[in-house]
Amino acid sequence: MADHQEQTLTPREMVRAHLPIVLDLIKTASLVVVAVSGMLVSHHTHEMSLEIKSANNQTTPMIDPMP
């Protein structure tokens, strides 16, 4: 690495050198956001289904079972 110390990189070369790392970070961050969003949506859906079940249980009249 000592032989590269005298080299000065142009802005274009710097972008090209760091682009794969930046794109990997963006990709990882977007996957994390998608995973967290999926967890939140599934939790919300589960809560809604429980609310619907409890609402249905409260509004349905009790029917006597047939003997």
PDB file as gemmi writes it, atoms N, CA and C in Angstrom:
CRYST1    1.000    1.000    1.000  90.00  90.00  90.00 P 1                      
ATOM      1  N   MET A   1       0.800  -1.198   0.000  1.00  0.00           N  
ATOM      2  CA  MET A   1       0.000   0.000   0.000  1.00  0.00           C  
ATOM      3  C   MET A   1       0.849   1.272   0.000  1.00  0.00           C  
ATOM      4  N   ALA A   2       2.099   1.147   0.312  1.00  0.00           N  
ATOM      5  CA  ALA A   2       2.957   2.323   0.351  1.00  0.00           C  
ATOM      6  C   ALA A   2       3.137   2.922  -1.032  1.00  0.00           C  
ATOM      7  N   ASP A   3       3.061   2.086  -2.070  1.00  0.00           N  
ATOM      8  CA  ASP A   3       3.243   2.588  -3.421  1.00  0.00           C  
ATOM      9  C   ASP A   3       2.048   3.403  -3.909  1.00  0.00           C  
ATOM     10  N   HIS A   4       0.899   3.308  -3.223  1.00  0.00           N  
ATOM     11  CA  HIS A   4      -0.292   4.054  -3.619  1.00  0.00           C  
ATOM     12  C   HIS A   4      -0.410   5.409  -2.911  1.00  0.00           C  
ATOM     13  N   GLN A   5       0.456   5.692  -1.996  1.00  0.00           N  
ATOM     14  CA  GLN A   5       0.352   6.937  -1.244  1.00  0.00           C  
ATOM     15  C   GLN A   5       0.637   8.150  -2.116  1.00  0.00           C  
ATOM     16  N   GLU A   6       1.485   8.008  -3.105  1.00  0.00           N  
ATOM     17  CA  GLU A   6       1.821   9.135  -3.964  1.00  0.00           C  
ATOM     18  C   GLU A   6       0.741   9.404  -5.001  1.00  0.00           C  
ATOM     19  N   GLN A   7      -0.160   8.442  -5.208  1.00  0.00           N  
ATOM     20  CA  GLN A   7      -1.194   8.574  -6.217  1.00  0.00           C  
ATOM     21  C   GLN A   7      -2.331   9.454  -5.717  1.00  0.00           C  
ATOM     22  N   THR A   8      -2.775  10.352  -6.559  1.00  0.00           N  
ATOM     23  CA  THR A   8      -3.970  11.119  -6.239  1.00  0.00           C  
ATOM     24  C   THR A   8      -5.078  10.657  -7.180  1.00  0.00           C  
ATOM     25  N   LEU A   9      -6.199  10.334  -6.600  1.00  0.00           N  
ATOM     26  CA  LEU A   9      -7.322   9.835  -7.385  1.00  0.00           C  
ATOM     27  C   LEU A   9      -8.223  10.995  -7.800  1.00  0.00           C  
ATOM     28  N   THR A  10      -8.724  10.902  -8.998  1.00  0.00           N  
ATOM     29  CA  THR A  10      -9.690  11.898  -9.455  1.00  0.00           C  
ATOM     30  C   THR A  10     -11.025  11.600  -8.784  1.00  0.00           C  
ATOM     31  N   PRO A  11     -11.916  12.560  -8.744  1.00  0.00           N  
ATOM     32  CA  PRO A  11     -13.227  12.296  -8.133  1.00  0.00           C  
ATOM     33  C   PRO A  11     -13.950  11.110  -8.791  1.00  0.00           C  
ATOM     34  N   ARG A  12     -13.822  10.986 -10.089  1.00  0.00           N  
ATOM     35  CA  ARG A  12     -14.470   9.866 -10.782  1.00  0.00           C  
ATOM     36  C   ARG A  12     -13.889   8.533 -10.320  1.00  0.00           C  
ATOM     37  N   GLU A  13     -12.576   8.445 -10.165  1.00  0.00           N  
ATOM     38  CA  GLU A  13     -11.947   7.216  -9.695  1.00  0.00           C  
ATOM     39  C   GLU A  13     -12.342   6.904  -8.255  1.00  0.00           C  
ATOM     40  N   MET A  14     -12.484   7.944  -7.449  1.00  0.00           N  
ATOM     41  CA  MET A  14     -12.900   7.727  -6.062  1.00  0.00           C  
ATOM     42  C   MET A  14     -14.315   7.165  -6.005  1.00  0.00           C  
ATOM     43  N   VAL A  15     -15.206   7.702  -6.848  1.00  0.00           N  
ATOM     44  CA  VAL A  15     -16.579   7.208  -6.887  1.00  0.00           C  
ATOM     45  C   VAL A  15     -16.594   5.756  -7.347  1.00  0.00           C  
ATOM     46  N   ARG A  16     -15.842   5.462  -8.391  1.00  0.00           N  
ATOM     47  CA  ARG A  16     -15.806   4.095  -8.908  1.00  0.00           C  
ATOM     48  C   ARG A  16     -15.209   3.131  -7.897  1.00  0.00           C  
ATOM     49  N   ALA A  17     -14.263   3.579  -7.093  1.00  0.00           N  
ATOM     50  CA  ALA A  17     -13.633   2.721  -6.095  1.00  0.00           C  
ATOM     51  C   ALA A  17     -14.573   2.416  -4.938  1.00  0.00           C  
ATOM     52  N   HIS A  18     -15.423   3.376  -4.584  1.00  0.00           N  
ATOM     53  CA  HIS A  18     -16.291   3.201  -3.422  1.00  0.00           C  
ATOM     54  C   HIS A  18     -17.719   2.803  -3.778  1.00  0.00           C  
ATOM     55  N   LEU A  19     -18.061   2.788  -5.033  1.00  0.00           N  
ATOM     56  CA  LEU A  19     -19.428   2.509  -5.444  1.00  0.00           C  
ATOM     57  C   LEU A  19     -19.938   1.133  -5.001  1.00  0.00           C  
ATOM     58  N   PRO A  20     -19.169   0.043  -5.148  1.00  0.00           N  
ATOM     59  CA  PRO A  20     -19.697  -1.258  -4.699  1.00  0.00           C  
ATOM     60  C   PRO A  20     -20.028  -1.295  -3.206  1.00  0.00           C  
ATOM     61  N   ILE A  21     -19.210  -0.649  -2.402  1.00  0.00           N  
ATOM     62  CA  ILE A  21     -19.459  -0.632  -0.956  1.00  0.00           C  
ATOM     63  C   ILE A  21     -20.727   0.159  -0.652  1.00  0.00           C  
ATOM     64  N   VAL A  22     -20.873   1.303  -1.293  1.00  0.00           N  
ATOM     65  CA  VAL A  22     -22.050   2.137  -1.067  1.00  0.00           C  
ATOM     66  C   VAL A  22     -23.314   1.408  -1.518  1.00  0.00           C  
ATOM     67  N   LEU A  23     -23.258   0.757  -2.672  1.00  0.00           N  
ATOM     68  CA  LEU A  23     -24.431   0.021  -3.161  1.00  0.00           C  
ATOM     69  C   LEU A  23     -24.778  -1.150  -2.247  1.00  0.00           C  
ATOM     70  N   ASP A  24     -23.776  -1.835  -1.697  1.00  0.00           N  
ATOM     71  CA  ASP A  24     -24.044  -2.917  -0.745  1.00  0.00           C  
ATOM     72  C   ASP A  24     -24.707  -2.385   0.522  1.00  0.00           C  
ATOM     73  N   LEU A  25     -24.265  -1.223   0.996  1.00  0.00           N  
ATOM     74  CA  LEU A  25     -24.888  -0.634   2.184  1.00  0.00           C  
ATOM     75  C   LEU A  25     -26.345  -0.251   1.907  1.00  0.00           C  
ATOM     76  N   ILE A  26     -26.593   0.320   0.735  1.00  0.00           N  
ATOM     77  CA  ILE A  26     -27.965   0.689   0.378  1.00  0.00           C  
ATOM     78  C   ILE A  26     -28.832  -0.547   0.262  1.00  0.00           C  
ATOM     79  N   LYS A  27     -28.305  -1.603  -0.360  1.00  0.00           N  
ATOM     80  CA  LYS A  27     -29.052  -2.844  -0.515  1.00  0.00           C  
ATOM     81  C   LYS A  27     -29.392  -3.452   0.853  1.00  0.00           C  
ATOM     82  N   THR A  28     -28.419  -3.474   1.744  1.00  0.00           N  
ATOM     83  CA  THR A  28     -28.656  -4.034   3.083  1.00  0.00           C  
ATOM     84  C   THR A  28     -29.680  -3.209   3.847  1.00  0.00           C  
ATOM     85  N   ALA A  29     -29.567  -1.897   3.767  1.00  0.00           N  
ATOM     86  CA  ALA A  29     -30.520  -1.037   4.466  1.00  0.00           C  
ATOM     87  C   ALA A  29     -31.936  -1.225   3.925  1.00  0.00           C  
ATOM     88  N   SER A  30     -32.071  -1.352   2.615  1.00  0.00           N  
ATOM     89  CA  SER A  30     -33.410  -1.532   2.047  1.00  0.00           C  
ATOM     90  C   SER A  30     -33.997  -2.880   2.438  1.00  0.00           C  
ATOM     91  N   LEU A  31     -33.173  -3.924   2.509  1.00  0.00           N  
ATOM     92  CA  LEU A  31     -33.672  -5.231   2.944  1.00  0.00           C  
ATOM     93  C   LEU A  31     -34.127  -5.191   4.405  1.00  0.00           C  
ATOM     94  N   VAL A  32     -33.402  -4.464   5.229  1.00  0.00           N  
ATOM     95  CA  VAL A  32     -33.796  -4.336   6.634  1.00  0.00           C  
ATOM     96  C   VAL A  32     -35.122  -3.590   6.739  1.00  0.00           C  
ATOM     97  N   VAL A  33     -35.298  -2.536   5.956  1.00  0.00           N  
ATOM     98  CA  VAL A  33     -36.549  -1.779   5.983  1.00  0.00           C  
ATOM     99  C   VAL A  33     -37.712  -2.656   5.524  1.00  0.00           C  
ATOM    100  N   VAL A  34     -37.517  -3.450   4.487  1.00  0.00           N  
ATOM    101  CA  VAL A  34     -38.573  -4.340   4.003  1.00  0.00           C  
ATOM    102  C   VAL A  34     -38.920  -5.383   5.062  1.00  0.00           C  
ATOM    103  N   ALA A  35     -37.920  -5.947   5.721  1.00  0.00           N  
ATOM    104  CA  ALA A  35     -38.171  -6.961   6.750  1.00  0.00           C  
ATOM    105  C   ALA A  35     -38.923  -6.370   7.938  1.00  0.00           C  
ATOM    106  N   VAL A  36     -38.510  -5.202   8.400  1.00  0.00           N  
ATOM    107  CA  VAL A  36     -39.185  -4.564   9.540  1.00  0.00           C  
ATOM    108  C   VAL A  36     -40.616  -4.190   9.164  1.00  0.00           C  
ATOM    109  N   SER A  37     -40.808  -3.697   7.955  1.00  0.00           N  
ATOM    110  CA  SER A  37     -42.158  -3.344   7.509  1.00  0.00           C  
ATOM    111  C   SER A  37     -43.051  -4.572   7.469  1.00  0.00           C  
ATOM    112  N   GLY A  38     -42.515  -5.679   6.986  1.00  0.00           N  
ATOM    113  CA  GLY A  38     -43.286  -6.922   6.960  1.00  0.00           C  
ATOM    114  C   GLY A  38     -43.673  -7.391   8.351  1.00  0.00           C  
ATOM    115  N   MET A  39     -42.761  -7.254   9.303  1.00  0.00           N  
ATOM    116  CA  MET A  39     -43.078  -7.634  10.676  1.00  0.00           C  
ATOM    117  C   MET A  39     -44.172  -6.749  11.252  1.00  0.00           C  
ATOM    118  N   LEU A  40     -44.092  -5.441  10.993  1.00  0.00           N  
ATOM    119  CA  LEU A  40     -45.104  -4.527  11.515  1.00  0.00           C  
ATOM    120  C   LEU A  40     -46.465  -4.781  10.883  1.00  0.00           C  
ATOM    121  N   VAL A  41     -46.492  -5.059   9.591  1.00  0.00           N  
ATOM    122  CA  VAL A  41     -47.761  -5.335   8.913  1.00  0.00           C  
ATOM    123  C   VAL A  41     -48.375  -6.619   9.446  1.00  0.00           C  
ATOM    124  N   SER A  42     -47.557  -7.658   9.643  1.00  0.00           N  
ATOM    125  CA  SER A  42     -48.101  -8.920  10.152  1.00  0.00           C  
ATOM    126  C   SER A  42     -48.625  -8.755  11.581  1.00  0.00           C  
ATOM    127  N   HIS A  43     -47.930  -7.966  12.398  1.00  0.00           N  
ATOM    128  CA  HIS A  43     -48.401  -7.716  13.762  1.00  0.00           C  
ATOM    129  C   HIS A  43     -49.730  -6.966  13.749  1.00  0.00           C  
ATOM    130  N   HIS A  44     -49.832  -5.965  12.893  1.00  0.00           N  
ATOM    131  CA  HIS A  44     -51.064  -5.182  12.788  1.00  0.00           C  
ATOM    132  C   HIS A  44     -52.213  -6.059  12.285  1.00  0.00           C  
ATOM    133  N   THR A  45     -51.932  -6.909  11.314  1.00  0.00           N  
ATOM    134  CA  THR A  45     -52.959  -7.807  10.784  1.00  0.00           C  
ATOM    135  C   THR A  45     -53.432  -8.777  11.859  1.00  0.00           C  
ATOM    136  N   HIS A  46     -52.516  -9.276  12.657  1.00  0.00           N  
ATOM    137  CA  HIS A  46     -52.883 -10.190  13.738  1.00  0.00           C  
ATOM    138  C   HIS A  46     -53.783  -9.484  14.759  1.00  0.00           C  
ATOM    139  N   GLU A  47     -53.435  -8.258  15.129  1.00  0.00           N  
ATOM    140  CA  GLU A  47     -54.264  -7.507  16.072  1.00  0.00           C  
ATOM    141  C   GLU A  47     -55.653  -7.245  15.503  1.00  0.00           C  
ATOM    142  N   MET A  48     -55.718  -6.916  14.213  1.00  0.00           N  
ATOM    143  CA  MET A  48     -57.017  -6.662  13.593  1.00  0.00           C  
ATOM    144  C   MET A  48     -57.876  -7.922  13.576  1.00  0.00           C  
ATOM    145  N   SER A  49     -57.261  -9.069  13.302  1.00  0.00           N  
ATOM    146  CA  SER A  49     -58.043 -10.304  13.279  1.00  0.00           C  
ATOM    147  C   SER A  49     -58.573 -10.634  14.673  1.00  0.00           C  
ATOM    148  N   LEU A  50     -57.786 -10.353  15.709  1.00  0.00           N  
ATOM    149  CA  LEU A  50     -58.267 -10.584  17.075  1.00  0.00           C  
ATOM    150  C   LEU A  50     -59.415  -9.640  17.418  1.00  0.00           C  
ATOM    151  N   GLU A  51     -59.335  -8.383  16.965  1.00  0.00           N  
ATOM    152  CA  GLU A  51     -60.416  -7.431  17.218  1.00  0.00           C  
ATOM    153  C   GLU A  51     -61.690  -7.848  16.495  1.00  0.00           C  
ATOM    154  N   ILE A  52     -61.549  -8.345  15.283  1.00  0.00           N  
ATOM    155  CA  ILE A  52     -62.724  -8.788  14.518  1.00  0.00           C  
ATOM    156  C   ILE A  52     -63.359  -9.993  15.195  1.00  0.00           C  
ATOM    157  N   LYS A  53     -62.544 -10.925  15.654  1.00  0.00           N  
ATOM    158  CA  LYS A  53     -63.079 -12.105  16.341  1.00  0.00           C  
ATOM    159  C   LYS A  53     -63.821 -11.705  17.612  1.00  0.00           C  
ATOM    160  N   SER A  54     -63.236 -10.789  18.384  1.00  0.00           N  
ATOM    161  CA  SER A  54     -63.897 -10.401  19.633  1.00  0.00           C  
ATOM    162  C   SER A  54     -65.173  -9.614  19.323  1.00  0.00           C  
ATOM    163  N   ALA A  55     -65.177  -8.806  18.280  1.00  0.00           N  
ATOM    164  CA  ALA A  55     -66.386  -8.065  17.907  1.00  0.00           C  
ATOM    165  C   ALA A  55     -67.477  -9.034  17.452  1.00  0.00           C  
ATOM    166  N   ASN A  56     -67.112 -10.065  16.707  1.00  0.00           N  
ATOM    167  CA  ASN A  56     -68.098 -11.049  16.257  1.00  0.00           C  
ATOM    168  C   ASN A  56     -68.660 -11.848  17.429  1.00  0.00           C  
ATOM    169  N   ASN A  57     -67.828 -12.137  18.405  1.00  0.00           N  
ATOM    170  CA  ASN A  57     -68.302 -12.892  19.569  1.00  0.00           C  
ATOM    171  C   ASN A  57     -69.268 -12.060  20.412  1.00  0.00           C  
ATOM    172  N   GLN A  58     -69.077 -10.764  20.443  1.00  0.00           N  
ATOM    173  CA  GLN A  58     -69.937  -9.907  21.258  1.00  0.00           C  
ATOM    174  C   GLN A  58     -71.271  -9.630  20.579  1.00  0.00           C  
ATOM    175  N   THR A  59     -71.307  -9.617  19.261  1.00  0.00           N  
ATOM    176  CA  THR A  59     -72.537  -9.248  18.560  1.00  0.00           C  
ATOM    177  C   THR A  59     -73.405 -10.440  18.202  1.00  0.00           C  
ATOM    178  N   THR A  60     -72.866 -11.646  18.186  1.00  0.00           N  
ATOM    179  CA  THR A  60     -73.678 -12.797  17.814  1.00  0.00           C  
ATOM    180  C   THR A  60     -74.548 -13.215  18.984  1.00  0.00           C  
ATOM    181  N   PRO A  61     -75.830 -13.394  18.717  1.00  0.00           N  
ATOM    182  CA  PRO A  61     -76.707 -13.835  19.811  1.00  0.00           C  
ATOM    183  C   PRO A  61     -76.434 -15.295  20.139  1.00  0.00           C  
ATOM    184  N   MET A  62     -76.703 -15.632  21.385  1.00  0.00           N  
ATOM    185  CA  MET A  62     -76.502 -17.008  21.818  1.00  0.00           C  
ATOM    186  C   MET A  62     -77.691 -17.843  21.332  1.00  0.00           C  
ATOM    187  N   ILE A  63     -77.401 -18.860  20.614  1.00  0.00           N  
ATOM    188  CA  ILE A  63     -78.438 -19.744  20.104  1.00  0.00           C  
ATOM    189  C   ILE A  63     -78.371 -21.034  20.909  1.00  0.00           C  
ATOM    190  N   ASP A  64     -79.523 -21.438  21.397  1.00  0.00           N  
ATOM    191  CA  ASP A  64     -79.561 -22.672  22.175  1.00  0.00           C  
ATOM    192  C   ASP A  64     -79.272 -23.853  21.248  1.00  0.00           C  
ATOM    193  N   PRO A  65     -78.426 -24.748  21.692  1.00  0.00           N  
ATOM    194  CA  PRO A  65     -78.154 -25.914  20.865  1.00  0.00           C  
ATOM    195  C   PRO A  65     -79.387 -26.819  20.807  1.00  0.00           C  
ATOM    196  N   MET A  66     -79.544 -27.462  19.694  1.00  0.00           N  
ATOM    197  CA  MET A  66     -80.681 -28.366  19.530  1.00  0.00           C  
ATOM    198  C   MET A  66     -80.426 -29.635  20.319  1.00  0.00           C  
ATOM    199  N   PRO A  67     -81.489 -30.173  20.960  1.00  0.00           N  
ATOM    200  CA  PRO A  67     -81.292 -31.392  21.770  1.00  0.00           C  
ATOM    201  C   PRO A  67     -81.051 -32.614  20.926  1.00  0.00           C  
TER     202      PRO A  67                                                      
END                                                                             
